[in-house]
């Protein structure tokens, strides 16, 4: 394929690539850089060996964005431009994604930038651009099941919207009460804080830490905390009240807590050290 023909194909894919990169990075200038980097990588490869150029470019741009998000997270940086400038507009989205963007509205602009990089990539690529989980798994270096779980976590966080300071304080108090009930063996007090159908989800690493996978609801939560409550601590986990377990001073397990009203409806146990390293965690008194 001639350079001119390759450029024509690349330009035909450019609008979609820019749309993906803008939503992943929250910055039009960063998105332009990522797409340009993808072009440079394309010209350095044998294009005749690429079966599906559009899919190849989507994978490359997504990986470049993921690297930028991880680098940004390590340095504690935000997007170069206000995130809502590029996310609230839906004119460049596929038709199927516009209803989703409209439904979450301002919550997306305020919450999505706090997602873990892998969650952000999985959620945006699947829910907004209909990229299959098998492809997302390749981009992230995870299994398809793990990619599906990452997107599900992100979806719940985005749909729950941002917390105002009073709500955050109230939920921190509820998590603290939950830990206190766990430490004291106060099963009725613990159950009173949990929704009847509370979900307890594990990542692939956390699932190997205990036998709770055969249990459900409040029973799984109570069993998990029965031997761990003494070393559990209240913390801000990616901006929301949560729980960490750090017996040797380093976080070995992070738990995100999701509320509906004043009851806990989901707890997500995360033990993957690479994932934890990219989370924003701050211990609370």
N, C-alpha and C positions, 0 to 999 in steps of 0.2 A: 504494500500500500504506500502510495506517495505521501510525502509530508503534507501536501495540500489537502489530499483526501482525508488524512488522519485528522488534520485541523478542523475540517468541516464536520466530521463526526463528533469531535470533542466539543465544538461550539454548539452542536445540536443538543448535547447533554448538559451544557453549562448552566442553563436556568435551573434545572432540577438540582444539580450539584450545589449551586449557590444557595438555593432554598434550604437544602439539608444542612449545609455548613453554617448558615445564619442561625438556624434554630439550635444547632448543637453548641455554637460558640457565643451566641448573643452579641455578635459584633460583625457588622458588614465588612469592615476592613480586614479583620481576621479571616472571615470567610473567603474573601478574594485571595488572600495569601494561600490558604489551604487549597483552593481550586487551582491556583497557579502552580503550586508545588506538585499537585497531581498531574498536571500537564507535563512538567519536567520529568516526572517519573515515567510517564507514558512514552515520551520520546527516548528515554533510556532503555526501554524494553522492546522486544520483538512483538510488534502489534499483531502480526499475522498468527501468533500463537495464542491470542486472546479470543476465546469463543464468543463471549458476550461483553462487548466493550462497556455498555452502560452499567452492567453489574460490577465489572472490574473497577470502573471509576468510582462507583458508589462505595465499594469496599475500601479503596485507597483513600478517598476523601474522608470517610468516617474514621479510619485509623489515624489519619493525620489530625483530625479534630480531637479524637480521644487522647492522643499524645499531648496536645495543647491544653486540654482540660486538666489532665493529670499534672502537667507542669505548673499550671496556674494554681491548682489546689495546693501543691507542695509549697509554693511561694506565698500562698495566702492572698492571691490577687483576684480581682474581679474582672469582668469583661471591660474592654476599653471604652465601650459605649453603654449607656443605660439599656438594660436587657429588654425593657418593654418597647423600645423603639423598633426593634426588629421582630419581636415575637407577637405583639398584639395585632399587627397587620396580617390579614389572612389572604391577601390577593394573590400571593405567589404559592399558595398551598394547593395540593390536589383537592378536587371537589370533596372526596371522602373525608378529608382531614379538617375541613372548615368547620363542620358542626362540632367536632371535638374542641378545636381552638376556641370557638365561640362559647362553648359550654363551660370551660374552665376560666375563661376571661382573664381578669386581673390576677387571679390566683396563680395562673401559669407564670406570669411575669415575675411574681414575687417569690414563688416557691421553686421553680424549676432550676434556678441558678444555684440552689443549695443542695441539689441532688448529687450523690456520688457520681463521678464521671461515667462509670459503667452503667449505672441506672439511667442516667440521662440519655446515653446513646441508645440503650435498649428501648426505652420508652418512646423517644422521638422517632427512631427509625421504624419501629413496628406500628405504633399507634397513629403516627402522622403521615408516614410514607409507605406503609404496608410492606416493609421489607421482612421477609420470612425469618423466623427465629434461627433456622439453620445458617443463614448468611450472617445474622447478627452474632451467633456463637463463634463463627470464624473470625469476625472482626475483633471480638472481645477476648478470644482465647478461652472461652468457656464452653460447656456443653449446651445444647439447645434447651434442655430443661432448666439449667441455671439462667440462661438468657431470658427465658419466659418468666422466671421468678423475679429477676431484676426489673423487668418491665412492670410486673404486677406490683412490686413494692413502690416503684416510682409513681404508678398510676394512683395508688391509694394516697400517697403524700400530696400529689398535685390536686386531686379531687377534694381533699380535706381542706385545702386552702391555707393561707397564712394565719398564724395565731397573733392576736393582739397581746400586749404585755400582761393585762390582767388574766387572760385565758391561760397564758403560759405559766404564770405564777400559780394559778389554781390547779393546773395539771401537774406541776412540779410537786405541789402539796399532796395531790392524790397518789402520785408515784411514791412519794416518801411514805405515805400511809400504807401503801401496798407492801413496801419493803419492811416496814415495822411489823405488819401483820404476819409476813413470812417469817421473820426472825423469831417472833413470839409464838409461832405455831398456832396463830389465831385463824383457823380455817374459815369460820363464818365471816370474820372481818375481811379476809382475803377475797372470798367468794362475793361478798357484797360490792366489791370494787370491780368485779368482772362481769361482762355481759354473758348471758347464758350460753351463747354460741361463740365465745371468745376463740379466736384463732391463734395457734402457736406455730410459727413457721421457723424452720431452720435452714441455714445455708448448708452447702455440702460438707463443710468442715465441722460446723456445730452439730450436725446430725450424728456425727461419730462420738460425741461427748457423753451421750446418755441413752437411756432406753425409752425416752418419752414419745418416740415416733409411733409406738403402739397405743398411746393414750390420746385422749381428745379433750378439748375444752378446758374447763377449770381444773380437771383432774391432771392433765398434762402440765399445766402451769404450776400447780401445787407440788407435784412430784419433782419438777425441775428445781424449784426454789428451796425445797426441803433441805437439801444438802449444800446449797450455795448461797443462801441469804446472808450468812455471816460475812462473806467477803464481797457482797454486792454493794455498790455505791450509787447514789443519785448523781446524775450527770446530764449535761446538755449534749445530746447526740445529734449532730447535723442540725443544730438550731432548735431542737425540740426536747422537752424533758424525757429522759430515758434512764437506762441503767447500764453500768459497766461492772465487770468483774476483773480485777487487776490484782491478784494475790501476791505477785512479785514486783509490783510497782508499774509493770507494763500491762496495757489492756489486752487481756486474753479473750474477752467476750464482750460484745456490745449488743445491747438490746434496745430496739426502737419500740416505743409504746404508742399505739394509736387509740384515740378516744372517739366515742360517739356520746355527746352530752357529757355526763360525769362518770361514765363507765368505760373501762378498758375493753376494746373490741378486738385488738390484735397485738401480739408481741412477736417481734422478729428477732431471732437470735443469730448474730453474725460473728463468726470466729475466723474467717479467712484473714490471715495477717496482712496480706497485700491490700485487701479491701479496707480493713481497719486503719491501715497506715494513711489512707486517703480520706478518712472521715474527720470531721471537725468535732472533737470531743473535749469537753471541759468539765472537770469535777465540780460538784456543788456541795455546800455544807450539808 
